[in-house]
Amino acid sequence: MKKLLIALAISLVSFLEMNAQIEYKVITSVESIVPSGLGRSRIISTTADRDFEEFTSEQTEEDNTRNKSKRKEIRVKDFEETKLLNFYNIGGIRFQNIASNDALISSKITTMVSEGWELAFVTSAVESAGDKDPNGIFITRYIFKRNK
């Protein structure tokens, strides 16, 4: 009888794990690398949902109709915005600002993990037009996942 109950319990757990749906959430940090501290730096987290399929079209050789989605339909107006400090100020690179941003980003990650999210991936990039354009951003995307 015990073996049967154990086998049923294992089967039930396996079944639940196979049917568990995973949801993902992307948090983005944008940190300004504009000299003199003139840029804006933020952590952005959407509070709205979008279904990509509503804004996706498939083109074929026979039908190459372009996607007619309106920008206002795609645009998300419900999001959290956490202020970060810029990498630079008037005096140049500001290491205290970087440490402050690290503390805020760590706090956001810690909060997400405490809410059941798991940090799955991190990807980053720098945008700069080169030496003739001093403007730029350092962007990092934190991709979290959890079972629904």
Summary of the structure (lengths in Angstrom):
residues: 148
radius of gyration: 22.1
end to end distance: 33.1
largest distance: 77.6
contacts: 341
relative contact order: 0.23
helix: 33%
strand: 34%
